[in-house]
Amino acid sequence: MSADLTIRLLKSSLQQPVIVKLKGHRSIRGVLVGFDEHLNLVLRSAEFIHDEQSQELGEVVLRGDSVIFISPP
């Protein structure tokens, strides 16, 4: 996937809920409010998801090098 397509897809996902799969078998759900050229992400109303349970995190910044994929919920 080209970088331009990735950026366009992220822009279309701004202010939308997403699920982010991270290295280490972790997942975080929240509203995508920002990103940069390194694909660092800012999520609002984020929650850590594990085995059908969740833990409120609030606003978080995720390093782009720890992200495996981003998807709609």
Backbone as XML, in Angstrom:
<?xml version="1.0"?>
<chain id="A" units="angstrom">
  <residue number="1" name="MET">
    <atom name="N" x="0.853" y="-1.181" z="0.000"/>
    <atom name="CA" x="0.000" y="0.000" z="0.000"/>
    <atom name="C" x="0.892" y="1.234" z="0.000"/>
  </residue>
  <residue number="2" name="SER">
    <atom name="N" x="0.583" y="2.191" z="-0.831"/>
    <atom name="CA" x="1.399" y="3.392" z="-0.913"/>
    <atom name="C" x="1.150" y="4.294" z="0.290"/>
  </residue>
  <residue number="3" name="ALA">
    <atom name="N" x="2.137" y="5.121" z="0.586"/>
    <atom name="CA" x="2.021" y="6.047" z="1.706"/>
    <atom name="C" x="0.872" y="7.029" z="1.491"/>
  </residue>
  <residue number="4" name="ASP">
    <atom name="N" x="0.676" y="7.469" z="0.238"/>
    <atom name="CA" x="-0.410" y="8.407" z="-0.058"/>
    <atom name="C" x="-1.775" y="7.799" z="0.264"/>
  </residue>
  <residue number="5" name="LEU">
    <atom name="N" x="-1.961" y="6.550" z="-0.098"/>
    <atom name="CA" x="-3.231" y="5.870" z="0.180"/>
    <atom name="C" x="-3.434" y="5.720" z="1.685"/>
  </residue>
  <residue number="6" name="THR">
    <atom name="N" x="-2.371" y="5.379" z="2.395"/>
    <atom name="CA" x="-2.457" y="5.246" z="3.855"/>
    <atom name="C" x="-2.887" y="6.560" z="4.487"/>
  </residue>
  <residue number="7" name="ILE">
    <atom name="N" x="-2.275" y="7.661" z="4.076"/>
    <atom name="CA" x="-2.611" y="8.979" z="4.622"/>
    <atom name="C" x="-4.055" y="9.344" z="4.288"/>
  </residue>
  <residue number="8" name="ARG">
    <atom name="N" x="-4.488" y="9.078" z="3.052"/>
    <atom name="CA" x="-5.879" y="9.374" z="2.678"/>
    <atom name="C" x="-6.865" y="8.568" z="3.517"/>
  </residue>
  <residue number="9" name="LEU">
    <atom name="N" x="-6.565" y="7.295" z="3.751"/>
    <atom name="CA" x="-7.450" y="6.464" z="4.564"/>
    <atom name="C" x="-7.499" y="6.955" z="6.007"/>
  </residue>
  <residue number="10" name="LEU">
    <atom name="N" x="-6.350" y="7.346" z="6.547"/>
    <atom name="CA" x="-6.339" y="7.880" z="7.914"/>
    <atom name="C" x="-7.111" y="9.195" z="7.999"/>
  </residue>
  <residue number="11" name="LYS">
    <atom name="N" x="-6.953" y="10.063" z="7.001"/>
    <atom name="CA" x="-7.700" y="11.328" z="7.002"/>
    <atom name="C" x="-9.202" y="11.077" z="6.983"/>
  </residue>
  <residue number="12" name="SER">
    <atom name="N" x="-9.628" y="10.069" z="6.227"/>
    <atom name="CA" x="-11.063" y="9.773" z="6.173"/>
    <atom name="C" x="-11.561" y="9.135" z="7.463"/>
  </residue>
  <residue number="13" name="SER">
    <atom name="N" x="-10.652" y="8.647" z="8.296"/>
    <atom name="CA" x="-11.029" y="8.032" z="9.570"/>
    <atom name="C" x="-10.971" y="9.007" z="10.746"/>
  </residue>
  <residue number="14" name="LEU">
    <atom name="N" x="-10.519" y="10.246" z="10.497"/>
    <atom name="CA" x="-10.452" y="11.229" z="11.587"/>
    <atom name="C" x="-11.838" y="11.457" z="12.185"/>
  </residue>
  <residue number="15" name="GLN">
    <atom name="N" x="-11.884" y="11.586" z="13.492"/>
    <atom name="CA" x="-13.109" y="11.790" z="14.269"/>
    <atom name="C" x="-14.053" y="10.579" z="14.205"/>
  </residue>
  <residue number="16" name="GLN">
    <atom name="N" x="-13.518" y="9.431" z="13.797"/>
    <atom name="CA" x="-14.289" y="8.195" z="13.725"/>
    <atom name="C" x="-13.713" y="7.187" z="14.715"/>
  </residue>
  <residue number="17" name="PRO">
    <atom name="N" x="-14.553" y="6.294" z="15.234"/>
    <atom name="CA" x="-14.021" y="5.241" z="16.113"/>
    <atom name="C" x="-13.191" y="4.242" z="15.309"/>
  </residue>
  <residue number="18" name="VAL">
    <atom name="N" x="-12.089" y="3.791" z="15.911"/>
    <atom name="CA" x="-11.216" y="2.798" z="15.292"/>
    <atom name="C" x="-10.749" y="1.803" z="16.350"/>
  </residue>
  <residue number="19" name="ILE">
    <atom name="N" x="-10.294" y="0.657" z="15.889"/>
    <atom name="CA" x="-9.601" y="-0.301" z="16.737"/>
    <atom name="C" x="-8.177" y="-0.393" z="16.214"/>
  </residue>
  <residue number="20" name="VAL">
    <atom name="N" x="-7.212" y="-0.271" z="17.114"/>
    <atom name="CA" x="-5.807" y="-0.331" z="16.738"/>
    <atom name="C" x="-5.205" y="-1.580" z="17.362"/>
  </residue>
  <residue number="21" name="LYS">
    <atom name="N" x="-4.685" y="-2.455" z="16.522"/>
    <atom name="CA" x="-3.992" y="-3.659" z="16.982"/>
    <atom name="C" x="-2.527" y="-3.305" z="17.119"/>
  </residue>
  <residue number="22" name="LEU">
    <atom name="N" x="-1.955" y="-3.581" z="18.308"/>
    <atom name="CA" x="-0.572" y="-3.234" z="18.595"/>
    <atom name="C" x="0.290" y="-4.484" z="18.730"/>
  </residue>
  <residue number="23" name="LYS">
    <atom name="N" x="1.581" y="-4.306" z="18.624"/>
    <atom name="CA" x="2.498" y="-5.409" z="18.887"/>
    <atom name="C" x="2.264" y="-5.907" z="20.310"/>
  </residue>
  <residue number="24" name="GLY">
    <atom name="N" x="2.539" y="-7.166" z="20.557"/>
    <atom name="CA" x="2.362" y="-7.723" z="21.891"/>
    <atom name="C" x="0.937" y="-8.167" z="22.158"/>
  </residue>
  <residue number="25" name="HIS">
    <atom name="N" x="0.155" y="-8.399" z="21.093"/>
    <atom name="CA" x="-1.225" y="-8.891" z="21.219"/>
    <atom name="C" x="-2.109" y="-7.959" z="22.039"/>
  </residue>
  <residue number="26" name="ARG">
    <atom name="N" x="-1.941" y="-6.657" z="21.867"/>
    <atom name="CA" x="-2.767" y="-5.660" z="22.562"/>
    <atom name="C" x="-3.627" y="-4.929" z="21.556"/>
  </residue>
  <residue number="27" name="SER">
    <atom name="N" x="-4.809" y="-4.498" z="22.008"/>
    <atom name="CA" x="-5.719" y="-3.730" z="21.158"/>
    <atom name="C" x="-6.275" y="-2.555" z="21.945"/>
  </residue>
  <residue number="28" name="ILE">
    <atom name="N" x="-6.431" y="-1.434" z="21.256"/>
    <atom name="CA" x="-7.007" y="-0.227" z="21.857"/>
    <atom name="C" x="-8.094" y="0.286" z="20.928"/>
  </residue>
  <residue number="29" name="ARG">
    <atom name="N" x="-9.231" y="0.637" z="21.515"/>
    <atom name="CA" x="-10.352" y="1.202" z="20.762"/>
    <atom name="C" x="-10.500" y="2.653" z="21.190"/>
  </residue>
  <residue number="30" name="GLY">
    <atom name="N" x="-10.772" y="3.550" z="20.236"/>
    <atom name="CA" x="-10.984" y="4.955" z="20.539"/>
    <atom name="C" x="-11.311" y="5.740" z="19.285"/>
  </residue>
  <residue number="31" name="VAL">
    <atom name="N" x="-11.452" y="7.040" z="19.459"/>
    <atom name="CA" x="-11.755" y="7.938" z="18.344"/>
    <atom name="C" x="-10.440" y="8.541" z="17.853"/>
  </residue>
  <residue number="32" name="LEU">
    <atom name="N" x="-10.157" y="8.363" z="16.564"/>
    <atom name="CA" x="-8.926" y="8.891" z="15.975"/>
    <atom name="C" x="-9.044" y="10.403" z="15.839"/>
  </residue>
  <residue number="33" name="VAL">
    <atom name="N" x="-8.177" y="11.133" z="16.541"/>
    <atom name="CA" x="-8.231" y="12.598" z="16.473"/>
    <atom name="C" x="-6.995" y="13.211" z="15.814"/>
  </residue>
  <residue number="34" name="GLY">
    <atom name="N" x="-5.965" y="12.397" z="15.566"/>
    <atom name="CA" x="-4.793" y="12.938" z="14.894"/>
    <atom name="C" x="-3.762" y="11.884" z="14.586"/>
  </residue>
  <residue number="35" name="PHE">
    <atom name="N" x="-2.859" y="12.232" z="13.663"/>
    <atom name="CA" x="-1.745" y="11.361" z="13.292"/>
    <atom name="C" x="-0.681" y="12.221" z="12.632"/>
  </residue>
  <residue number="36" name="ASP">
    <atom name="N" x="0.520" y="11.659" z="12.501"/>
    <atom name="CA" x="1.582" y="12.383" z="11.814"/>
    <atom name="C" x="2.204" y="11.508" z="10.732"/>
  </residue>
  <residue number="37" name="GLU">
    <atom name="N" x="3.287" y="12.010" z="10.105"/>
    <atom name="CA" x="3.898" y="11.304" z="8.988"/>
    <atom name="C" x="4.555" y="9.987" z="9.394"/>
  </residue>
  <residue number="38" name="HIS">
    <atom name="N" x="4.795" y="9.794" z="10.697"/>
    <atom name="CA" x="5.372" y="8.543" z="11.197"/>
    <atom name="C" x="4.276" y="7.551" z="11.607"/>
  </residue>
  <residue number="39" name="LEU">
    <atom name="N" x="3.026" y="7.946" z="11.357"/>
    <atom name="CA" x="1.840" y="7.176" z="11.725"/>
    <atom name="C" x="1.681" y="7.019" z="13.230"/>
  </residue>
  <residue number="40" name="ASN">
    <atom name="N" x="2.266" y="7.965" z="14.000"/>
    <atom name="CA" x="1.920" y="8.057" z="15.412"/>
    <atom name="C" x="0.458" y="8.488" z="15.452"/>
  </residue>
  <residue number="41" name="LEU">
    <atom name="N" x="-0.321" y="7.930" z="16.368"/>
    <atom name="CA" x="-1.756" y="8.177" z="16.423"/>
    <atom name="C" x="-2.150" y="8.818" z="17.736"/>
  </residue>
  <residue number="42" name="VAL">
    <atom name="N" x="-3.162" y="9.669" z="17.702"/>
    <atom name="CA" x="-3.772" y="10.216" z="18.914"/>
    <atom name="C" x="-5.219" y="9.735" z="18.932"/>
  </residue>
  <residue number="43" name="LEU">
    <atom name="N" x="-5.596" y="9.072" z="20.030"/>
    <atom name="CA" x="-6.961" y="8.585" z="20.202"/>
    <atom name="C" x="-7.592" y="9.250" z="21.409"/>
  </residue>
  <residue number="44" name="ARG">
    <atom name="N" x="-8.862" y="9.618" z="21.268"/>
    <atom name="CA" x="-9.655" y="10.182" z="22.364"/>
    <atom name="C" x="-10.619" y="9.097" z="22.836"/>
  </residue>
  <residue number="45" name="SER">
    <atom name="N" x="-10.997" y="9.148" z="24.103"/>
    <atom name="CA" x="-11.923" y="8.161" z="24.685"/>
    <atom name="C" x="-11.422" y="6.743" z="24.435"/>
  </residue>
  <residue number="46" name="ALA">
    <atom name="N" x="-10.115" y="6.566" z="24.590"/>
    <atom name="CA" x="-9.505" y="5.274" z="24.301"/>
    <atom name="C" x="-9.734" y="4.295" z="25.442"/>
  </residue>
  <residue number="47" name="GLU">
    <atom name="N" x="-9.793" y="3.014" z="25.067"/>
    <atom name="CA" x="-9.887" y="1.955" z="26.057"/>
    <atom name="C" x="-9.090" y="0.755" z="25.588"/>
  </residue>
  <residue number="48" name="PHE">
    <atom name="N" x="-8.364" y="0.171" z="26.531"/>
    <atom name="CA" x="-7.595" y="-1.039" z="26.292"/>
    <atom name="C" x="-8.576" y="-2.204" z="26.275"/>
  </residue>
  <residue number="49" name="ILE">
    <atom name="N" x="-8.504" y="-3.053" z="25.265"/>
    <atom name="CA" x="-9.426" y="-4.179" z="25.116"/>
    <atom name="C" x="-8.651" y="-5.473" z="25.329"/>
  </residue>
  <residue number="50" name="HIS">
    <atom name="N" x="-9.193" y="-6.337" z="26.210"/>
    <atom name="CA" x="-8.545" y="-7.626" z="26.459"/>
    <atom name="C" x="-9.590" y="-8.635" z="26.892"/>
  </residue>
  <residue number="51" name="ASP">
    <atom name="N" x="-9.754" y="-9.699" z="26.140"/>
    <atom name="CA" x="-10.684" y="-10.785" z="26.482"/>
    <atom name="C" x="-12.076" y="-10.278" z="26.856"/>
  </residue>
  <residue number="52" name="GLU">
    <atom name="N" x="-12.682" y="-9.490" z="25.954"/>
    <atom name="CA" x="-14.046" y="-8.982" z="26.143"/>
    <atom name="C" x="-14.178" y="-8.007" z="27.319"/>
  </residue>
  <residue number="53" name="GLN">
    <atom name="N" x="-13.079" y="-7.621" z="27.938"/>
    <atom name="CA" x="-13.090" y="-6.624" z="29.013"/>
    <atom name="C" x="-12.372" y="-5.388" z="28.499"/>
  </residue>
  <residue number="54" name="SER">
    <atom name="N" x="-12.687" y="-4.244" z="29.099"/>
    <atom name="CA" x="-12.007" y="-3.024" z="28.675"/>
    <atom name="C" x="-11.583" y="-2.213" z="29.888"/>
  </residue>
  <residue number="55" name="GLN">
    <atom name="N" x="-10.554" y="-1.399" z="29.692"/>
    <atom name="CA" x="-10.041" y="-0.507" z="30.727"/>
    <atom name="C" x="-9.932" y="0.887" z="30.130"/>
  </residue>
  <residue number="56" name="GLU">
    <atom name="N" x="-10.613" y="1.855" z="30.734"/>
    <atom name="CA" x="-10.600" y="3.233" z="30.241"/>
    <atom name="C" x="-9.193" y="3.821" z="30.315"/>
  </residue>
  <residue number="57" name="LEU">
    <atom name="N" x="-8.777" y="4.487" z="29.226"/>
    <atom name="CA" x="-7.469" y="5.126" z="29.175"/>
    <atom name="C" x="-7.557" y="6.633" z="28.965"/>
  </residue>
  <residue number="58" name="GLY">
    <atom name="N" x="-8.654" y="7.122" z="28.395"/>
    <atom name="CA" x="-8.781" y="8.548" z="28.081"/>
    <atom name="C" x="-8.101" y="8.861" z="26.763"/>
  </residue>
  <residue number="59" name="GLU">
    <atom name="N" x="-7.296" y="9.936" z="26.735"/>
    <atom name="CA" x="-6.587" y="10.321" z="25.511"/>
    <atom name="C" x="-5.197" y="9.700" z="25.529"/>
  </residue>
  <residue number="60" name="VAL">
    <atom name="N" x="-4.810" y="9.067" z="24.418"/>
    <atom name="CA" x="-3.512" y="8.400" z="24.335"/>
    <atom name="C" x="-2.809" y="8.748" z="23.034"/>
  </residue>
  <residue number="61" name="VAL">
    <atom name="N" x="-1.488" y="8.637" z="23.068"/>
    <atom name="CA" x="-0.660" y="8.762" z="21.877"/>
    <atom name="C" x="0.003" y="7.404" z="21.666"/>
  </residue>
  <residue number="62" name="LEU">
    <atom name="N" x="-0.153" y="6.855" z="20.473"/>
    <atom name="CA" x="0.423" y="5.554" z="20.147"/>
    <atom name="C" x="1.546" y="5.748" z="19.137"/>
  </residue>
  <residue number="63" name="ARG">
    <atom name="N" x="2.693" y="5.167" z="19.413"/>
    <atom name="CA" x="3.833" y="5.256" z="18.478"/>
    <atom name="C" x="3.536" y="4.443" z="17.231"/>
  </residue>
  <residue number="64" name="GLY">
    <atom name="N" x="3.801" y="5.022" z="16.094"/>
    <atom name="CA" x="3.525" y="4.364" z="14.828"/>
    <atom name="C" x="4.243" y="3.037" z="14.654"/>
  </residue>
  <residue number="65" name="ASP">
    <atom name="N" x="5.437" y="2.899" z="15.242"/>
    <atom name="CA" x="6.174" y="1.640" z="15.061"/>
    <atom name="C" x="5.617" y="0.494" z="15.897"/>
  </residue>
  <residue number="66" name="SER">
    <atom name="N" x="4.651" y="0.769" z="16.770"/>
    <atom name="CA" x="4.021" y="-0.317" z="17.551"/>
    <atom name="C" x="2.675" y="-0.741" z="16.959"/>
  </residue>
  <residue number="67" name="VAL">
    <atom name="N" x="2.210" y="-0.013" z="15.930"/>
    <atom name="CA" x="0.890" y="-0.299" z="15.323"/>
    <atom name="C" x="1.042" y="-1.383" z="14.258"/>
  </residue>
  <residue number="68" name="ILE">
    <atom name="N" x="0.191" y="-2.408" z="14.355"/>
    <atom name="CA" x="0.143" y="-3.458" z="13.342"/>
    <atom name="C" x="-0.904" y="-3.124" z="12.295"/>
  </residue>
  <residue number="69" name="PHE">
    <atom name="N" x="-2.121" y="-2.787" z="12.762"/>
    <atom name="CA" x="-3.155" y="-2.346" z="11.826"/>
    <atom name="C" x="-4.201" y="-1.501" z="12.525"/>
  </residue>
  <residue number="70" name="ILE">
    <atom name="N" x="-4.980" y="-0.773" z="11.724"/>
    <atom name="CA" x="-6.059" y="0.090" z="12.197"/>
    <atom name="C" x="-7.312" y="-0.323" z="11.421"/>
  </residue>
  <residue number="71" name="SER">
    <atom name="N" x="-8.429" y="-0.482" z="12.138"/>
    <atom name="CA" x="-9.662" y="-0.865" z="11.447"/>
    <atom name="C" x="-10.861" y="-0.191" z="12.103"/>
  </residue>
  <residue number="72" name="PRO">
    <atom name="N" x="-11.978" y="-0.122" z="11.390"/>
    <atom name="CA" x="-13.218" y="0.351" z="12.020"/>
    <atom name="C" x="-13.659" y="-0.696" z="13.037"/>
  </residue>
  <residue number="73" name="PRO">
    <atom name="N" x="-14.419" y="-0.267" z="14.057"/>
    <atom name="CA" x="-14.861" y="-1.240" z="15.083"/>
    <atom name="C" x="-15.847" y="-2.264" z="14.551"/>
  </residue>
</chain>
